[in-house]
Amino acid sequence: MTESAETWELSDTEVFTKYGDVFVPRRREQIATVCDLLARIPDPHVLDLCCGEGRLSEEYLRRTPEGRVTLLDGSQEMLDLAAGRVAPLGDRHTLLRADIEDRDWRTGTTYGAVVTSLAVHHLDGAGKRALYDDIHAMLAPGGVFVMADLVEPAGATARTLAGDHWEQAVREGSQERFGGDEAAVAFEKSEWNYYRLTGPDPFDKPSSVAEHLDWLRAAGFAEVDVVWMYAGHAVFTARRGGN
Ligand SMILES: C[S@@+](CC[C@H](N)C(=O)[O-])C[C@H]1O[C@@H](n2cnc3c(N)ncnc32)[C@H](O)[C@@H]1O
């Protein structure tokens, strides 16, 4: 997986939109878990950070008749796909083209929740810490941050297991979805399995579960937790106090 705002080219977009349901392990379960964690937010306006095709937003809007979303992504192609996906759910979305690393979009609006999936691992440690500080400030009192993302295993054994689980999930998903190994071959060819990479990856910089928990607490969040994890993919939740 080697995308960034500049390098996430159309071909990569096409690969992810075609095979994402297989490449993302237990994707439906992850999306449902993220949305389950939005049950008690103080304001139904949710920011979907690096929204891609808008899968999280789609599920949130489907569950929440009063819900509104702001879809942020660096890729216009992805924003167009996301807009098409959520449009049937009513005029309840705003599109925002921005780079996750910029700070301009982090001021001026308050949200009941910020959600993100498979994107924050592009930031280095300092970038993640700054993002968590800024998200805390953007949330209404009682608001929640929910993040699904790759994490860095704490040791070699856990890394091998994450890679094995991911590969197995993709092989099974490929059979179910495509009736053969088409998606599994694309996964292999595109070297999507971060846990199989032998050298440093300039685009993917996952941090450990412990680091995320520490940084979220340091940003001022309460109820900081990991509620789901499989194949190196984890779902974190954190609540801003005051409600
Ligand atoms: C792997 S996709 C995940 C999309 C979606 N969140 C999901 O889980 O299906 C990563 C997304 O992050 C976006 N992205 C990558 N780097 C970015 C950056 N620096 N700023 C904004 N968006 C970025 C890509 O355009 C892409 O839509």
The ligand as an SDF file (V2000), in Angstrom:
LIG
                    3D

 27 29  0  0  0  0  0  0  0  0999 V2000
   -6.8980    3.1850    1.8240 C   0  0  0  0  0  0  0  0  0  0  0  0
   -7.9470    4.4980    1.4220 S   0  0  0  0  0  0  0  0  0  0  0  0
   -9.1530    4.3970    2.7300 C   0  0  0  0  0  0  0  0  0  0  0  0
  -10.4340    5.0570    2.3630 C   0  0  0  0  0  0  0  0  0  0  0  0
  -11.5770    4.9110    3.3530 C   0  0  0  0  0  0  0  0  0  0  0  0
  -11.3340    5.6140    4.5800 N   0  0  0  0  0  0  0  0  0  0  0  0
  -11.8660    3.4600    3.5940 C   0  0  0  0  0  0  0  0  0  0  0  0
  -11.5210    2.9450    4.6570 O   0  0  0  0  0  0  0  0  0  0  0  0
  -12.4310    2.8210    2.6980 O   0  0  0  0  0  0  0  0  0  0  0  0
   -7.0010    5.9050    1.8860 C   0  0  0  0  0  0  0  0  0  0  0  0
   -7.6750    7.2220    1.5290 C   0  0  0  0  0  0  0  0  0  0  0  0
   -6.8860    8.2850    2.0610 O   0  0  0  0  0  0  0  0  0  0  0  0
   -6.7440    9.2860    1.0750 C   0  0  0  0  0  0  0  0  0  0  0  0
   -5.4590    9.9460    1.3300 N   0  0  0  0  0  0  0  0  0  0  0  0
   -4.2210    9.4070    1.2650 C   0  0  0  0  0  0  0  0  0  0  0  0
   -3.3110   10.2970    1.6430 N   0  0  0  0  0  0  0  0  0  0  0  0
   -3.9780   11.4430    1.9330 C   0  0  0  0  0  0  0  0  0  0  0  0
   -3.5930   12.7320    2.3850 C   0  0  0  0  0  0  0  0  0  0  0  0
   -2.3120   13.0160    2.5990 N   0  0  0  0  0  0  0  0  0  0  0  0
   -4.5490   13.6520    2.6050 N   0  0  0  0  0  0  0  0  0  0  0  0
   -5.8600   13.3710    2.3700 C   0  0  0  0  0  0  0  0  0  0  0  0
   -6.2890   12.1650    1.9370 N   0  0  0  0  0  0  0  0  0  0  0  0
   -5.3600   11.2260    1.7290 C   0  0  0  0  0  0  0  0  0  0  0  0
   -6.7890    8.5770   -0.2580 C   0  0  0  0  0  0  0  0  0  0  0  0
   -7.2070    9.4410   -1.2880 O   0  0  0  0  0  0  0  0  0  0  0  0
   -7.8080    7.4910    0.0400 C   0  0  0  0  0  0  0  0  0  0  0  0
   -9.1160    7.9040   -0.2270 O   0  0  0  0  0  0  0  0  0  0  0  0
  1  2  1  0
  2  3  1  0
  2 10  1  0
  3  4  1  0
  4  5  1  0
  5  6  1  0
  5  7  1  0
  7  8  2  0
  7  9  1  0
 10 11  1  0
 11 12  1  0
 11 26  1  0
 12 13  1  0
 13 14  1  0
 13 24  1  0
 14 15  1  0
 14 23  1  0
 15 16  2  0
 16 17  1  0
 17 18  1  0
 17 23  2  0
 18 19  1  0
 18 20  2  0
 20 21  1  0
 21 22  2  0
 22 23  1  0
 24 25  1  0
 24 26  1  0
 26 27  1  0
M  CHG  2   2   1   9  -1
M  END
$$$$
